[in-house]
């Protein structure tokens, strides 16, 4: 058996523990798809796999138990999936019958978003698809997820880029009956950004994380939404063997264009600063930022970005996380 | 007088009227709603007929025009007090028959309940003319027919919306505004005769303390979250509380406001010393129900609830008031129709 593993990996197949068997990963940008694609996945699993499919953490499908020599056939079979879930979204793929052209930048996942969830502040799938269009195909290892509100059900805090929906609550004091539902709820469930003063509510803008709970709780419509959409971006969160950590807030109250532009710009940063000696040429973007420094990353991220009037930017980030050895960042000079 | 007139002609009349009147109608406020990308439909000022939302029930009733959510009653300094300046303009409200009947109940509470009239309400109420929006279809949760609130003769003008508008003008003061703007025609508004939701009303003479202790309220103790939305959207809930505000910079100056209150909301029955009468949410549901379909009728001869169904539409816990009335009736027996 003569398999170019580098090639098949970029084609979204992988080397598995069973010799001769591979597994296909199918992307579902934004974690939402029409059920008609199930038929294709089912057919592949039954005809070429072991009749099962794994639902991945990134909201894709992984079809195991496939013979390597069936890859070309399967790639032709998944052409409608590439059409519907990539090309139709605006992603450019040269040979639609050749399978996925890259696998480095992972599927952009999303919580259910405002299609269904009352807490969500935007359509997470739609934004995930726009991001997919802007960054796929790409070999660089970047993980992105969109979540509707700071509950962060998609675990945006575990991504290189986590996009969290924000809403600016607008207060009409004349509609407020002073029931304190918003104040009590904000204190109990959120950050305690609201307080009563003279029977009306005051909002501490620095404490408010834009979750929208006050709007949900208000029985009179005194709190309403600013229809303009805002986002918080948390960056460089990760799991892994070296230094797992939650993503930290980089931007607050920015618009969709900024989110997409910052992600796109990051790829140029990666090209310039990736460890040229990295094993297999792979290095997670978070470690590149650790080495190059936050301010270098920031300078790249903001190229061509025009921040809106409400935007807030971190001037320093203490990424934290934990390491398995206290002096991991030290090299022994005699080695 | 009845007219068939174009939207342009009607807008022309609205422009004329706006010199003398503030004109309120249900309007759509885009994407400001509770949930992301949802609209709010509620009362606001309009200048064109196109702004009026005719295919959806307003989430809040027009009562907030006559009985503002927050209303300053007077400003005070150490020695003196002064009422706020009145807005000189008269008021036109576009509303459905159920809501006109809702205002009848507000009138009962604010103007005919006891020997004193509520002057703040009266002052606004006197300025109001109703433009009745013909309503023959109703909406999913409406039960106005059961509540005998589907019809009214109390309007200055009635309007049927369509490509062109049909308008019946009853108020003499409005005749000259509309005169000549359209073709004279025969038009009187129709009223809805049957709702999808039907309610059987209880015989109030059979409502005793036994019902107050009944098992049926326990379910609401579990389900109700005491948010008060049902009170605030109701076209007939008329409770309010007082707030004295002392200005930050000089605590000797301030103002007294009245603000809506709701019997479902915490604090409604709180007394000095901390005692509250209805801590249990089921008790609050019972109290409201008994007001809407029992004691108001005993006092005034007709039910308070007009069956607009807004409380059903808004309840985040899907509690249906019409269903609650039916439950009460099942327990105590139906009222005899006169």
Interface residues (C-beta under 8 A of the other chain):
Chain A: X114 X118 X120 X121 X122 X123 X148 X165 X167 X170 X173 X174 X175 X176 X177 X178 X179 X181 X198 X199 X212 X215 X216 X217 X218 X219 X220 X221 X222 X224 X225 X226 X227
Chain B: X29 X30 X31 X32 X33 X34 X35 X36 X37 X40 X42 X59 X60 X68 X69 X70 X227 X228 X229 X231 X232 X243 X245 X246 X248 X257 X259 X260 X261 X262 X265 X266 X267
